[in-house]
Amino acid sequence: MEGFYNIDKPSGITSYDVIRHLKKYIRSRKIGHSGNLDPGATGVLVIGVGRATRLLEYITDLEKEYVGTIKLGILTDTLDQDGEILLKKDVPHLTEDAIKRVFETFKGEIEQRPPAYSAIKIKGKRLYELAREGVMVSYKKRTVKIHDLELLSFSNDTIEFRSIVSRGTYLRSLARDIAEKLGTVGIIQKLRRVRIGPFRAENAVKLNDINSDNYLEYLIPIKEGLDFFPSVSLSERASEHFRQGNIVSKAGIIRKDPTASAFSYVRVFDNLGNFIGVGFLKWEGIVPRKVLP
């Protein structure tokens, strides 16, 4: 059994709780997810099963789209509504233009400091584990990219937004930093991940809808789960070279999607149409990146 699940994670459970639920039905020692979603957040969580776990990194690298609500005037240790209150502060009078001007300053590449409660590891321990032990670590800033940040609506102390971000972006940190630029403090009150690349919330399955009778129906085959990469097909001999981890020359390619261009990832199929891995297309041929035995 191998492939991907596009799960609509409910609020109140961890990403690993989703895996625990699926393990009731899936008989596979290999199962993982494409990127942590906070317990209070909902939405798209892609799960890999079997050999698909080796390919989750390509899904993790895709842009992610969120809709959420920022609560102004309050700051918690977790930067969401589940944490302990650290500070309360007055909220200045807000206008649509003022909020949009602040939003513009966050578009593009920015330096972001991750929350103290996060899944980042330091010396083998995750930051949230250290925080629960009373050790608050201020992790160094890192570069992330905000592809889009749109104001949906606002009131006296809440801002509803939509954002498309790169891998590694923390929306809780973004809420904190937006509030700071508006002259107050703030947290994420609600957050929903509506998309990871082509994996969309409207096509996701509710976790509780999966059971022992239908769990196979929702499994997405590996080749379909990675169809954001163009495909190439190799001759029989070239397929064996690829499976052995060797570079395949252009002469070994018997079919290629028109969208496949040099210096890009491709799904690689053998001459019989079997998916055999992911390669990186160069001028001279295909370099194996992930080979499925």
QUIKAVEN-V230660 format. One record per pair of residues at least 12 apart in sequence whose ideal C-beta (glycine too) atoms are under 6 Angstrom apart, sorted by the first residue. I is the first residue (numbers start at 0). GAP is how many residues later the second one is. D is the distance in Angstrom with one decimal. If there is no record, write none. Layout:
BEGIN
i->{I & I}
gap->{GAP & GAP}
d->{D & D}
END
This chain:
BEGIN
i->{0 & 0 & 0 & 1 & 1 & 1 & 1 & 2 & 2 & 2 & 2 & 2 & 2 & 3 & 3 & 3 & 3 & 3 & 4 & 4 & 5 & 5 & 5 & 6 & 6 & 6 & 6 & 7 & 7 & 8 & 8 & 8 & 10 & 10 & 13 & 14 & 14 & 14 & 14 & 17 & 18 & 20 & 24 & 24 & 25 & 27 & 27 & 29 & 29 & 30 & 31 & 31 & 31 & 32 & 32 & 33 & 33 & 33 & 33 & 34 & 35 & 39 & 39 & 40 & 41 & 42 & 42 & 42 & 42 & 43 & 43 & 43 & 43 & 43 & 45 & 45 & 45 & 50 & 51 & 53 & 54 & 59 & 60 & 61 & 61 & 62 & 62 & 63 & 63 & 64 & 64 & 64 & 65 & 65 & 65 & 66 & 66 & 66 & 67 & 67 & 67 & 68 & 68 & 68 & 68 & 69 & 69 & 69 & 70 & 70 & 70 & 71 & 71 & 71 & 71 & 71 & 72 & 72 & 72 & 72 & 73 & 74 & 74 & 75 & 77 & 78 & 78 & 78 & 78 & 79 & 79 & 79 & 80 & 86 & 88 & 88 & 90 & 90 & 91 & 98 & 99 & 101 & 101 & 102 & 105 & 105 & 106 & 106 & 108 & 108 & 110 & 111 & 111 & 112 & 113 & 113 & 114 & 114 & 114 & 115 & 115 & 116 & 119 & 143 & 143 & 143 & 144 & 145 & 146 & 147 & 148 & 149 & 170 & 170 & 171 & 174 & 174 & 196 & 197 & 204 & 221 & 222 & 225 & 228 & 228 & 228 & 229 & 229 & 229 & 229 & 230 & 230 & 231 & 231 & 231 & 231 & 231 & 232 & 232 & 232 & 233 & 233 & 234 & 234 & 234 & 235 & 237 & 238 & 241 & 242 & 244 & 244 & 246 & 246 & 247 & 247 & 248 & 249 & 259 & 261 & 261 & 263 & 264 & 264 & 265 & 265 & 275 & 276 & 276 & 276 & 277}
gap->{27 & 48 & 49 & 47 & 48 & 49 & 50 & 46 & 49 & 216 & 217 & 218 & 219 & 42 & 44 & 48 & 216 & 221 & 42 & 213 & 40 & 193 & 198 & 38 & 40 & 197 & 200 & 196 & 198 & 28 & 33 & 36 & 29 & 31 & 25 & 18 & 21 & 22 & 30 & 27 & 12 & 186 & 187 & 190 & 23 & 21 & 22 & 20 & 23 & 18 & 16 & 21 & 24 & 12 & 14 & 12 & 22 & 25 & 26 & 25 & 83 & 40 & 42 & 150 & 150 & 149 & 150 & 151 & 158 & 149 & 152 & 155 & 157 & 160 & 13 & 150 & 153 & 241 & 170 & 236 & 235 & 107 & 106 & 134 & 135 & 84 & 101 & 101 & 132 & 99 & 129 & 130 & 97 & 105 & 127 & 95 & 125 & 127 & 120 & 122 & 123 & 89 & 91 & 120 & 121 & 89 & 105 & 116 & 87 & 116 & 118 & 19 & 85 & 107 & 112 & 114 & 16 & 18 & 84 & 111 & 14 & 12 & 110 & 111 & 39 & 36 & 93 & 97 & 108 & 92 & 107 & 108 & 108 & 98 & 95 & 96 & 66 & 93 & 91 & 52 & 51 & 79 & 80 & 46 & 40 & 43 & 39 & 42 & 34 & 36 & 30 & 32 & 61 & 28 & 25 & 56 & 55 & 57 & 58 & 15 & 20 & 14 & 19 & 22 & 24 & 25 & 21 & 19 & 17 & 16 & 14 & 12 & 17 & 20 & 16 & 12 & 13 & 31 & 30 & 13 & 53 & 52 & 41 & 36 & 37 & 38 & 27 & 29 & 30 & 36 & 26 & 36 & 21 & 24 & 28 & 34 & 36 & 21 & 22 & 36 & 18 & 36 & 17 & 19 & 36 & 35 & 14 & 31 & 46 & 48 & 43 & 46 & 38 & 40 & 37 & 38 & 36 & 35 & 21 & 19 & 21 & 17 & 13 & 15 & 13 & 15 & 16 & 13 & 14 & 15 & 12}
d->{5.4 & 5.9 & 5.6 & 5.7 & 3.1 & 4.8 & 5.1 & 5.8 & 5.4 & 4.3 & 5.2 & 5.2 & 5.7 & 5.7 & 5.7 & 5.5 & 4.4 & 3.9 & 4.2 & 5.9 & 6.0 & 4.8 & 4.6 & 4.7 & 5.8 & 6.0 & 5.7 & 3.8 & 5.3 & 5.4 & 5.8 & 4.4 & 5.7 & 5.1 & 5.2 & 5.2 & 5.0 & 5.2 & 5.9 & 5.9 & 5.6 & 5.9 & 5.2 & 4.3 & 5.9 & 5.2 & 5.1 & 5.4 & 4.7 & 5.3 & 5.4 & 4.7 & 5.8 & 5.7 & 5.4 & 4.0 & 4.9 & 4.3 & 4.8 & 5.0 & 4.7 & 5.4 & 5.5 & 4.2 & 4.9 & 4.4 & 3.5 & 5.8 & 5.4 & 4.8 & 5.1 & 5.4 & 5.4 & 5.6 & 5.2 & 5.9 & 5.4 & 5.3 & 5.1 & 5.7 & 5.9 & 6.0 & 5.4 & 5.4 & 3.2 & 5.9 & 5.6 & 5.7 & 5.3 & 4.8 & 5.2 & 3.9 & 5.2 & 5.7 & 5.4 & 5.0 & 5.3 & 5.9 & 5.9 & 5.7 & 4.1 & 5.6 & 5.2 & 4.4 & 4.3 & 4.4 & 4.5 & 5.1 & 5.8 & 5.4 & 3.9 & 4.6 & 4.5 & 5.5 & 5.2 & 4.6 & 5.8 & 4.5 & 5.1 & 5.7 & 5.6 & 4.3 & 3.9 & 5.4 & 4.4 & 4.8 & 3.7 & 5.4 & 5.2 & 5.8 & 5.5 & 4.8 & 5.5 & 5.6 & 5.0 & 4.8 & 4.9 & 5.0 & 4.8 & 5.5 & 5.7 & 4.7 & 5.9 & 4.7 & 5.1 & 5.6 & 5.2 & 5.7 & 5.7 & 5.1 & 4.4 & 5.1 & 5.2 & 4.9 & 5.0 & 5.3 & 5.8 & 5.1 & 5.7 & 5.0 & 5.1 & 5.1 & 5.9 & 5.3 & 5.3 & 4.2 & 3.9 & 5.5 & 4.2 & 4.3 & 4.9 & 4.5 & 5.9 & 5.7 & 4.9 & 6.0 & 4.6 & 5.6 & 5.3 & 4.8 & 5.9 & 4.2 & 5.5 & 5.0 & 5.6 & 4.9 & 3.7 & 4.5 & 3.9 & 5.5 & 5.3 & 4.4 & 5.4 & 4.7 & 6.0 & 5.0 & 5.9 & 5.3 & 4.0 & 4.6 & 5.2 & 6.0 & 5.3 & 5.3 & 5.6 & 4.8 & 2.7 & 3.8 & 5.6 & 5.9 & 5.3 & 6.0 & 5.5 & 5.4 & 5.0 & 4.6 & 4.3 & 5.1 & 6.0 & 5.8 & 5.4 & 5.5 & 5.8 & 5.8 & 5.4 & 5.2 & 5.8 & 5.0 & 4.3 & 5.0 & 4.4}
END
